Amino acid sequence: MILVLAGAVLFALLRATGGKKETIVKILPDEADVRIADFFYTEVGKDNLRWEVKAKTAQYQKKRNLALFDQVQMKLITQKGRTFVMTGDQGEMRTDSKDVEIRGHVVATADTGEKFSTEVLRYSDARKQIYTDASVRMETSRMKIQGVGLSILMDKGELALSSGVKAKIY
């Protein structure tokens, strides 16, 4: 008897709402196709350049060939074994060109001991170059250097500060 009564109530409710299910559309922020927490990505690309990208969160926008990161750490390991680690608050990578931009409290360290601090740092995969036009502070165990603009050619091991260079040598 209770089952018949419960069935009648259920039938009445479905009939009152038309028996249709509501369609719910979920829209991800910034038109992201995929959103991932505790992201980790590794790739061995051309010229045996190895990438490791870690982030607190990552979003991928397929239409724009763009990956967006929060609390990002990017590690580049060259064919010769040189290692560069860049960290920052936000980052983005063009998935088609492998170009990267990291912003907000950016710190880059090299396996040879150099440490760079700036607000924005970019990497061009085609040129194998880490660069910025912003103010930069470079520290080693023997010196501190400040300047505006930085260019590191990874293949050649060349580093240049563009202007306003001040150095303190110990």
C-alpha positions as CSV (number, residue, x, y, z in Angstrom):
1,M,0.0,0.0,0.0
2,I,2.8,2.4,0.9
3,L,4.6,1.6,-2.4
4,V,1.5,2.4,-4.4
5,L,1.0,5.7,-2.5
6,A,4.7,6.6,-3.1
7,G,4.4,5.8,-6.8
8,A,1.3,7.9,-7.1
9,V,3.0,10.9,-5.5
10,L,6.0,10.5,-7.7
11,F,3.8,10.3,-10.8
12,A,1.9,13.4,-9.8
13,L,5.2,15.3,-9.3
14,L,6.6,14.3,-12.6
15,R,3.4,15.2,-14.4
16,A,3.3,18.6,-12.7
17,T,6.9,19.5,-13.9
18,G,6.2,18.1,-17.3
19,G,8.6,15.1,-16.8
20,K,11.4,17.1,-18.3
21,K,14.9,17.3,-16.8
22,E,16.5,20.7,-16.6
23,T,19.5,21.2,-18.8
24,I,22.3,22.6,-16.9
25,V,25.2,24.1,-18.8
26,K,28.5,24.5,-16.9
27,I,30.7,27.2,-18.2
28,L,34.3,27.1,-17.1
29,P,36.1,30.4,-16.4
30,D,38.0,32.0,-19.3
31,E,36.6,29.6,-21.8
32,A,38.9,26.8,-20.5
33,D,38.4,23.4,-22.1
34,V,40.1,21.7,-19.2
35,R,41.0,22.8,-15.7
36,I,43.5,20.7,-13.6
37,A,44.6,21.0,-10.0
38,D,48.2,20.1,-9.0
39,F,49.3,20.0,-12.6
40,F,52.5,18.4,-13.7
41,Y,53.7,18.1,-17.4
42,T,56.9,16.9,-18.9
43,E,58.1,16.7,-22.5
44,V,61.3,16.1,-24.4
45,G,61.2,18.4,-27.4
46,K,63.4,19.1,-30.4
47,D,67.1,19.5,-29.7
48,N,66.5,17.2,-26.6
49,L,65.3,20.1,-24.6
50,R,63.4,18.7,-21.6
51,W,60.5,20.6,-20.0
52,E,58.9,20.1,-16.7
53,V,56.0,22.4,-15.7
54,K,54.3,22.2,-12.3
55,A,51.4,24.4,-11.2
56,K,48.8,24.7,-8.5
57,T,46.2,24.9,-11.2
58,A,46.3,24.8,-15.0
59,Q,43.7,25.7,-17.7
60,Y,43.9,24.8,-21.3
61,Q,42.1,26.8,-24.0
62,K,42.3,24.7,-27.2
63,K,40.9,27.4,-29.5
64,R,43.7,29.8,-28.5
65,N,46.5,27.1,-28.1
66,L,47.0,28.5,-24.7
67,A,47.8,26.9,-21.3
68,L,47.3,29.2,-18.2
69,F,49.0,28.4,-14.8
70,D,48.7,29.6,-11.2
71,Q,51.7,29.3,-8.9
72,V,53.9,27.9,-11.7
73,Q,57.3,26.3,-11.8
74,M,59.0,25.6,-15.1
75,K,62.2,23.7,-15.4
76,L,64.2,23.6,-18.6
77,I,67.0,21.1,-19.1
78,T,69.2,21.6,-22.2
79,Q,70.9,19.0,-24.3
80,K,74.2,19.9,-22.6
81,G,72.6,19.3,-19.2
82,R,72.2,22.9,-18.1
83,T,69.2,23.5,-15.9
84,F,67.0,26.6,-15.5
85,V,64.1,26.8,-13.1
86,M,61.6,29.7,-13.3
87,T,58.8,30.3,-10.8
88,G,56.1,32.9,-10.6
89,D,52.5,33.7,-9.6
90,Q,51.0,33.2,-13.0
91,G,52.2,31.8,-16.3
92,E,51.0,31.0,-19.8
93,M,52.4,28.8,-22.5
94,R,51.5,28.9,-26.2
95,T,51.1,25.2,-26.9
96,D,51.8,25.5,-30.6
97,S,55.1,27.5,-30.3
98,K,56.1,26.5,-26.8
99,D,56.7,30.1,-25.9
100,V,56.2,30.9,-22.2
101,E,55.5,34.0,-20.1
102,I,55.7,34.0,-16.3
103,R,54.5,36.9,-14.2
104,G,54.4,38.1,-10.6
105,H,57.3,37.6,-8.2
106,V,59.4,35.8,-10.8
107,V,62.5,34.0,-9.7
108,A,64.8,32.2,-12.1
109,T,67.8,30.1,-11.0
110,A,70.5,28.4,-13.1
111,D,72.3,25.3,-12.1
112,T,75.5,27.4,-12.0
113,G,74.2,29.4,-9.1
114,E,72.9,32.6,-10.7
115,K,69.5,33.8,-9.3
116,F,67.4,36.4,-11.2
117,S,64.4,38.3,-9.8
118,T,61.9,40.3,-11.9
119,E,58.2,40.8,-12.5
120,V,57.9,39.2,-15.9
121,L,60.1,36.7,-17.7
122,R,59.6,35.1,-21.2
123,Y,61.0,32.1,-23.0
124,S,61.2,31.8,-26.7
125,D,61.5,28.2,-27.8
126,A,62.5,29.1,-31.4
127,R,65.4,31.2,-30.2
128,K,66.1,29.2,-27.0
129,Q,66.1,32.5,-25.2
130,I,65.0,33.6,-21.8
131,Y,64.4,37.4,-21.7
132,T,62.6,40.4,-20.2
133,D,62.3,44.1,-20.7
134,A,61.6,44.7,-17.0
135,S,63.9,45.5,-14.1
136,V,66.1,42.6,-13.1
137,R,68.2,41.7,-10.1
138,M,70.9,39.1,-10.5
139,E,72.7,37.5,-7.6
140,T,75.6,35.1,-7.4
141,S,77.9,34.2,-4.5
142,R,80.4,36.8,-5.7
143,M,78.2,39.7,-6.9
144,K,74.8,41.5,-7.1
145,I,73.8,43.2,-10.4
146,Q,70.8,45.3,-11.2
147,G,69.6,46.4,-14.6
148,V,66.8,46.8,-17.0
149,G,66.3,44.0,-19.6
150,L,67.8,40.6,-19.6
151,S,68.6,38.1,-22.4
152,I,70.0,34.6,-21.8
153,L,70.8,32.6,-24.9
154,M,70.6,29.0,-23.6
155,D,72.4,27.3,-26.5
156,K,75.4,29.7,-26.4
157,G,75.5,30.3,-22.6
158,E,75.4,34.1,-23.2
159,L,73.8,36.5,-20.7
160,A,73.3,40.2,-21.3
161,L,71.7,43.0,-19.3
162,S,70.4,45.8,-21.5
163,S,70.6,49.1,-19.6
164,G,71.0,50.8,-16.3
165,V,73.4,48.2,-15.0
166,K,74.8,48.6,-11.5
167,A,77.0,46.0,-10.0
168,K,78.4,45.2,-6.5
169,I,81.3,42.7,-6.5
170,Y,82.4,40.9,-3.3
